[in-house]
Amino acid sequence: MQIKNAKFLVSVADSRKLPDFGAPEIAFAGKSNAGKSSFINFLTGNGKLARTSSEPGRTRLLNYFAVNGGELTFVDLPGYGFAKAAKSEQAKWGALAEGYLSGSERLKNVFVLLDVRHNPTDDDKMLLGYLYAKNIPFTVIATKCDKLSRAQAATRRREIANEIGIGVMNVYLVSSLKRTGKEEILTRLDEILG
């Protein structure tokens, strides 16, 4: 798949009012600061598309983006596990993400982003458990690979795969900074949309 263009569509604060743009949806989920916004920008080749921040917990809504003039929709979910946010705020973001995951008619796959340097957290495992239980297909993407050597990244890939019980080839290594791993993700999108 080639991503030629992407544009922001809408932010949604209520999962009972999910828009339907008539295109397959790929959702992006991950812990606050796992690099979701940077990854979306890297994938679409548009550095200004999703708002990035050095402060975790910036994405608090469901953000929809049209890819290739509406051929595909990317949906950025609120990050989870942001310690500084009030419990009530965290619960609100969680309910919003869950409402989307259980309510979207067009969801094809969830890209679950994990920081390659850290073991999956309880929150990560809870999300993966939820996706398994609800039979929602997902793809695990290990971000920030520029922070490690190739050998370290390969080791971490194996460790993450073992930790969450999936095949090592099902963990995709990417670096938005060094712009690596994009081809594999685009190939994966082809498989999903096949």
C-alpha positions in Angstrom: 0.0 0.0 0.0 1.1 3.5 -0.7 0.0 6.3 1.6 -0.3 9.4 -0.7 -2.0 11.8 1.7 -3.8 12.0 5.0 -5.9 14.6 6.6 -7.5 15.2 10.0 -11.3 14.6 10.0 -12.8 15.0 13.5 -12.2 14.5 17.2 -14.9 12.5 19.1 -15.5 12.7 22.8 -18.5 10.4 23.1 -18.3 6.8 21.9 -22.0 6.7 21.5 -21.6 9.1 18.6 -19.0 7.3 16.5 -18.9 8.7 13.0 -18.9 6.3 10.0 -16.8 7.5 7.1 -17.6 4.4 5.0 -14.0 3.2 4.9 -12.1 0.4 6.8 -10.6 1.7 10.1 -7.2 1.0 11.6 -7.0 2.0 15.3 -3.9 3.0 17.1 -3.7 2.1 20.8 -0.9 2.3 23.3 0.3 3.6 26.6 0.8 7.4 26.9 4.1 8.2 25.4 4.5 5.0 23.4 4.8 7.2 20.3 1.3 6.9 18.7 1.1 10.4 17.2 4.7 10.3 15.9 4.0 6.9 14.4 0.9 8.1 12.6 2.9 11.1 11.3 5.7 8.8 10.2 3.4 6.4 8.4 1.5 9.1 6.6 4.6 11.2 5.8 2.8 14.2 7.3 4.8 15.5 10.3 2.0 17.8 11.3 -1.0 15.4 11.1 -1.3 14.1 14.7 -0.3 16.4 17.5 2.8 15.1 19.2 4.0 16.2 22.6 6.8 15.4 24.9 4.2 15.4 27.7 2.4 12.1 27.8 -1.4 11.9 27.8 -2.0 14.5 25.1 -4.5 12.4 23.1 -7.7 12.5 25.1 -10.2 12.0 22.3 -10.8 9.7 19.4 -9.0 11.4 16.5 -10.1 10.4 13.0 -7.8 10.8 9.9 -8.8 10.2 6.3 -6.0 8.3 4.3 -5.8 8.5 0.5 -8.8 10.7 0.2 -11.0 8.4 2.4 -9.9 5.0 1.1 -8.9 4.2 4.7 -9.5 5.8 8.1 -6.9 5.9 10.9 -8.3 6.3 14.5 -6.0 7.5 17.2 -7.2 6.3 20.6 -6.5 8.0 23.9 -3.3 6.8 25.5 -3.6 4.8 28.8 -1.5 4.4 31.9 -0.7 8.1 32.3 0.1 8.3 36.0 -0.3 12.1 36.4 -3.9 12.2 35.1 -6.7 12.0 37.7 -8.3 8.5 38.0 -11.6 9.9 36.8 -9.9 11.3 33.6 -8.2 7.9 33.0 -11.5 6.1 33.4 -13.1 8.5 30.9 -10.4 7.8 28.3 -10.6 4.1 29.0 -14.4 4.1 28.5 -14.0 6.2 25.3 -11.5 3.7 23.8 -13.5 0.7 24.9 -16.7 2.2 23.5 -14.9 2.7 20.2 -13.4 -0.8 20.1 -16.7 -2.5 20.8 -18.8 -0.1 18.8 -17.0 0.6 15.5 -18.6 -1.3 12.6 -15.6 -0.7 10.3 -12.6 -1.6 12.6 -10.3 -4.0 10.8 -7.2 -4.0 13.1 -5.8 -2.4 16.1 -2.1 -1.4 16.0 -0.9 -1.8 19.6 2.2 0.3 20.1 4.7 -0.8 22.8 7.9 1.1 23.6 10.6 -1.5 22.6 12.7 -0.6 25.7 10.1 -1.7 28.3 8.3 -4.9 29.1 4.5 -4.7 28.3 2.8 -3.2 31.3 -0.3 -4.6 33.0 -2.3 -2.0 31.1 -0.8 -3.3 27.8 -1.7 -6.8 28.8 -5.2 -5.8 29.8 -5.7 -4.2 26.3 -4.3 -7.3 24.5 -6.5 -9.6 26.7 -9.5 -7.5 25.8 -8.7 -7.7 22.1 -8.3 -11.5 22.3 -11.5 -11.8 24.3 -13.5 -9.7 21.8 -11.9 -11.4 18.8 -10.6 -8.0 17.5 -7.5 -8.5 15.2 -4.4 -6.6 16.3 -0.8 -6.0 15.3 2.0 -5.3 17.8 4.3 -2.5 16.9 7.5 -1.9 18.9 8.4 1.8 18.7 11.5 3.8 19.5 13.9 1.2 18.1 16.4 4.0 17.4 17.1 4.0 21.2 18.7 0.5 20.9 21.3 -1.2 18.7 20.0 -3.7 16.1 21.1 -6.6 18.3 19.3 -5.2 21.4 16.2 -4.5 19.3 16.1 -8.1 18.1 16.5 -9.4 21.6 13.7 -7.1 22.9 11.5 -8.2 20.0 11.9 -11.8 21.2 11.3 -10.9 24.8 8.1 -8.9 24.0 6.8 -11.7 21.8 7.4 -14.2 24.6 5.9 -11.9 27.2 2.6 -11.5 25.4 2.5 -15.0 23.8 2.7 -14.2 20.1 5.2 -15.2 17.3 8.3 -13.1 17.1 7.6 -12.2 13.5 4.3 -10.7 14.7 6.2 -7.9 16.5 7.1 -5.1 14.1 10.1 -3.0 14.9 9.8 0.7 13.9 11.5 4.0 14.5 9.7 7.2 13.6 12.9 9.1 14.2 15.1 7.0 12.0 12.2 6.3 9.6 12.7 2.5 9.7 10.0 -0.2 9.5 7.6 1.7 7.3 7.7 -0.8 4.4 6.8 -3.7 6.7 3.9 -1.8 8.2 2.6 -0.9 4.7 2.8 -4.5 3.7 0.9 -5.4 6.8 -1.8 -2.9 5.9 -2.1 -4.7 2.5 -2.6 -8.0 4.3 -5.2 -6.6 6.6 -7.2 -4.8 3.9 -6.5 -7.7 1.4 
